[in-house]
Amino acid sequence: MRRYYRWISVGVWLGLMASSPAVVHAQRSGSGQQSESGQDDVKAKARALWLRGDKLFAQGRYEEALEAFVESYRLSGRPRILVSMANTYERMGRYEQALSALRRYAPDAREDEQENIDARIRGLEQRAEKEREARWVEPAPAPASTSGPKAGSAPGAREDRTRERPLVGWVLVGSGAVGLGAGMSFGVLARGAKDDAGSLCQGAGDGSTLCLPEAESSFNRNRLYSRLADVSFAVGAVALATGAAVLLLGGDDVAGPVERPLVTVGPGTVEVSIVGRF
C-alpha cells in the first residue's frame, strides 16, 4: 500500500514539473528558434532569387528573370518585387500583366514614389488599350487596280497629276529631312536619360546592379525617347527615299498614284513599307 502511494506521489511531482513556467518557456523557446531559423532560410532563398532575376534582367533574359521574380515574390510576399515583375512584363511587351503588377504594388508604394507609380500606371493603361485594339483591327482591302484612264475623266487630269509629282516629291524630301533631324534630337534625349539613370545605379558586390527608385523615371524616359528616335529615323529615311524616287522617276508617262510610306510600330519593332507603284 505504501509503495502504491509512493508511485502516486512521484507521478504528481513529475506532472507539476512538466507544467512549470520554466519548462513551458524552454519548450516554447526551442520551437520559436526553429521557426525563426526556417523563416531566415526562406528570406535568404527569396533574396537569392531576386538577385538572380535582376542579373538575368540586365542580360535581357526576361523570361528567366520573370520566373525568378515570381518565385521570390511567392516566398517572401515583398511588395517591392512587384515592381521588378512589372518592369520585366513591360520589356516583354506584356503591358496588361505589367499594369496588373503595378496596380497591386500601388497601395504599398512609398509617398515619394507614388506620383511616379501613378504616371507609369496611366502610361501602361494607354499602351494596354492600344494593344487590345490592335488585336481586333483588320487591314483595309486594297483598292482594285485599274488600267487606263477612267471613263468620263477630264482630258487634263493626267497632266495635272504629272505636274503635282515634283511638288509631292519635294514635300516628301523635306519631311524626310525633318524626320531624320527629329530622330537625332530624340536620340540625344534618350542618351541623356540613360546617363541620368546610370548615375542613380551602382553595381553590387555580387555582380548585380542596384538602383534608387528615382532611376525608374529616367529609364522610362530613355525607353520613350529611344522608341521615338527609331520611329523618326524610319519615317525620315523612307520619306526621303520615296521623295527622291518620285523626283527621279516621275515623268509624263507615269500616271499612277503617288507612293507613300506606311510605318507600323509594335512592341520593340518598327516596320516600314511603301504603298503604291512607280
C-alpha positions in Angstrom: 0.0 0.0 0.0 2.8 2.4 0.9 4.5 1.5 -2.4 1.3 2.4 -4.2 1.1 5.9 -2.6 4.8 6.4 -3.3 4.3 5.9 -7.1 1.3 8.3 -7.0 3.5 11.0 -5.3 6.2 10.5 -7.9 3.6 10.9 -10.7 2.1 14.1 -9.2 5.6 15.6 -8.8 6.6 14.9 -12.4 3.3 16.4 -13.6 3.9 19.6 -11.6 7.5 19.8 -13.0 6.3 19.4 -16.6 3.7 22.2 -16.2 6.1 24.6 -14.5 6.7 28.0 -16.3 10.4 27.3 -16.7 9.8 24.1 -18.6 7.0 25.6 -20.7 9.2 28.6 -21.5 12.1 26.3 -22.6 9.8 24.3 -24.9 8.4 27.5 -26.5 11.8 29.0 -26.8 13.1 25.9 -28.7 10.1 26.0 -31.0 10.5 29.7 -31.7 14.2 29.3 -32.6 13.3 26.6 -35.1 10.6 28.8 -36.6 12.9 31.8 -36.9 15.6 29.6 -38.5 13.1 28.4 -41.1 12.0 32.0 -41.8 15.5 33.1 -42.3 16.1 30.3 -44.8 13.0 31.4 -46.8 14.1 35.0 -46.7 17.6 34.1 -47.9 16.2 32.0 -50.7 13.8 34.8 -51.8 16.6 37.3 -51.8 18.9 35.0 -53.9 16.1 34.5 -56.4 15.6 38.3 -56.7 19.3 38.9 -57.2 19.3 36.2 -59.9 16.3 37.7 -61.6 17.9 41.2 -61.5 21.0 39.8 -63.2 19.0 38.0 -65.8 17.0 41.2 -66.5 20.2 43.1 -67.1 21.3 40.4 -69.6 18.0 40.7 -71.5 16.8 37.2 -70.5 13.4 38.4 -69.5 11.6 35.0 -69.4 14.1 33.5 -66.9 14.2 36.8 -64.9 10.4 36.7 -64.6 10.4 33.2 -63.3 12.9 34.2 -60.6 10.9 37.3 -59.6 7.6 35.4 -59.4 9.1 32.7 -57.2 10.8 35.3 -55.0 7.5 37.1 -54.5 5.8 33.8 -53.7 8.3 33.0 -51.0 8.6 36.5 -49.4 5.5 38.4 -50.4 7.6 41.6 -50.5 5.6 44.2 -52.5 8.7 45.8 -54.0 9.2 42.6 -56.1 6.0 43.5 -58.0 7.9 46.5 -59.5 10.6 44.1 -60.8 7.8 41.9 -62.3 6.1 44.9 -63.9 9.4 46.1 -65.4 10.0 42.6 -66.9 6.5 42.3 -68.3 6.8 45.7 -69.9 10.1 44.8 -71.6 8.4 41.7 -72.9 5.6 43.8 -74.4 3.0 42.2 -72.0 1.5 45.5 -70.9 -1.6 44.2 -69.3 0.4 42.0 -66.9 2.7 44.9 -66.2 -0.3 47.1 -65.4 -1.7 44.4 -63.1 1.6 44.1 -61.1 1.9 47.9 -60.7 -1.7 48.2 -59.5 -1.0 45.6 -56.9 2.1 47.5 -55.7 0.5 51.0 -55.7 -1.1 50.7 -52.2 2.3 49.8 -50.7 4.3 52.4 -52.6 6.2 55.0 -50.6 4.8 58.5 -50.6 7.8 59.9 -52.5 7.3 57.5 -55.4 3.5 57.5 -55.6 3.4 60.1 -58.3 5.9 58.1 -60.5 3.9 54.9 -60.0 0.6 56.6 -60.9 2.2 58.1 -64.1 3.5 54.6 -65.1 0.1 53.1 -64.5 -1.5 55.7 -66.7 1.0 55.1 -69.5 0.6 51.3 -69.3 -3.2 51.7 -69.4 -2.8 53.6 -72.7 -0.4 51.0 -74.1 -2.5 48.1 -73.0 -5.6 49.7 -74.6 -3.7 50.1 -77.9 -2.5 46.5 -77.6 -6.1 45.3 -77.2 -7.3 47.5 -80.1 -4.5 46.2 -82.4 -5.8 42.6 -81.9 -9.1 43.5 -83.5 -8.0 45.8 -86.3 -8.2 44.2 -89.7 -6.3 45.7 -92.6 -8.5 47.5 -95.1 -8.9 45.8 -98.5 -6.5 47.0 -101.2 -8.2 49.2 -103.9 -8.8 47.4 -107.2 -6.2 48.3 -109.8 -7.4 49.9 -113.0 -5.6 50.2 -116.3 -6.1 53.2 -118.5 -8.0 56.4 -117.7 -11.3 56.3 -116.1 -14.4 56.8 -118.2 -15.6 60.4 -118.0 -12.4 61.8 -116.6 -11.3 65.2 -117.7 -8.8 65.4 -120.6 -6.3 67.3 -118.5 -6.5 65.1 -115.3 -3.4 63.0 -116.2 -1.4 66.1 -117.0 -2.4 67.7 -113.7 -1.3 64.7 -111.7 2.1 64.7 -113.5 2.6 68.3 -112.7 1.9 67.6 -109.0 4.6 65.0 -108.7 7.6 67.4 -108.4 5.8 69.2 -105.6 4.9 66.0 -103.8 8.5 64.8 -104.2 10.0 67.9 -102.6 7.5 67.7 -99.8 8.5 64.1 -99.1 12.2 65.0 -99.2 11.6 67.9 -96.8 9.6 65.7 -94.5 12.3 63.0 -94.6 14.9 65.6 -93.6 12.7 66.8 -90.7 12.2 63.2 -89.6 16.0 62.5 -89.5 16.6 65.6 -87.5 13.9 64.7 -85.0 15.4 61.2 -84.7 18.8 62.7 -83.9 17.2 65.0 -81.3 15.3 62.1 -79.6 18.5 60.1 -79.7 20.3 62.8 -77.7 17.5 62.9 -75.2 17.5 59.1 -74.8 21.2 59.2 -74.2 20.8 61.9 -71.6 18.1 59.9 -69.8 20.2 56.8 -69.9 23.1 58.7 -68.3 20.8 60.1 -65.6 19.6 56.6 -64.8 23.2 55.3 -64.7 24.2 58.0 -62.1 21.4 56.6 -59.8 22.6 53.0 -60.1 25.6 51.2 -58.8 27.0 47.7 -59.0 26.7 45.4 -56.1 29.5 43.0 -54.9 27.7 40.0 -56.4 27.7 41.5 -60.0 24.1 42.8 -59.8 23.0 46.4 -60.2 21.0 48.3 -57.6 19.2 51.5 -58.5 17.5 54.1 -56.5 13.7 54.5 -57.0 14.3 57.8 -58.8 16.1 55.9 -61.6 12.8 54.4 -62.8 11.7 57.7 -64.2 14.9 58.1 -66.2 14.6 54.5 -67.5 11.1 55.3 -68.7 12.2 58.5 -70.5 15.1 56.5 -72.1 12.7 53.9 -73.5 10.2 56.6 -74.7 12.9 58.7 -76.4 14.6 55.7 -77.9 11.4 54.5 -79.5 10.6 58.0 -80.8 14.1 58.2 -82.3 13.6 54.8 -84.0 10.3 55.9 -85.5 11.6 59.3 -86.6 14.6 57.8 -88.3 12.5 55.2 -90.0 9.9 57.7 -91.2 12.5 60.2 -92.2 14.5 57.7 -94.2 11.5 56.3 -96.1 10.1 59.7 -96.8 13.5 60.9 -98.1 13.9 57.8 -100.3 10.3 58.0 -101.6 10.6 61.7 -102.4 13.8 61.2 -104.3 12.3 58.3 -106.3 9.3 60.5 -107.1 11.5 63.3 -108.4 13.8 61.0 -110.4 11.2 58.6 -111.9 8.1 60.9 -112.1 7.5 61.9 -115.7 4.8 62.3 -118.3 4.5 58.5 -118.7 3.8 58.0 -115.0 0.2 58.5 -114.1 -0.2 56.1 -111.1 -0.9 57.1 -107.6 1.8 58.8 -105.5 3.7 56.3 -103.4 3.5 56.8 -99.6 5.4 55.3 -96.7 3.4 53.2 -94.2 5.0 52.8 -90.8 3.8 50.3 -88.2 5.1 50.5 -84.6 4.8 47.5 -82.3 6.4 46.4 -79.1 10.1 46.8 -79.7 9.8 46.8 -83.5 9.3 49.3 -86.3 8.0 48.0 -89.7 8.2 50.2 -92.8 6.5 49.5 -96.1 5.8 51.6 -99.3 2.3 51.6 -100.7 1.9 52.5 -104.4 3.9 51.8 -107.5 6.4 53.7 -109.7 
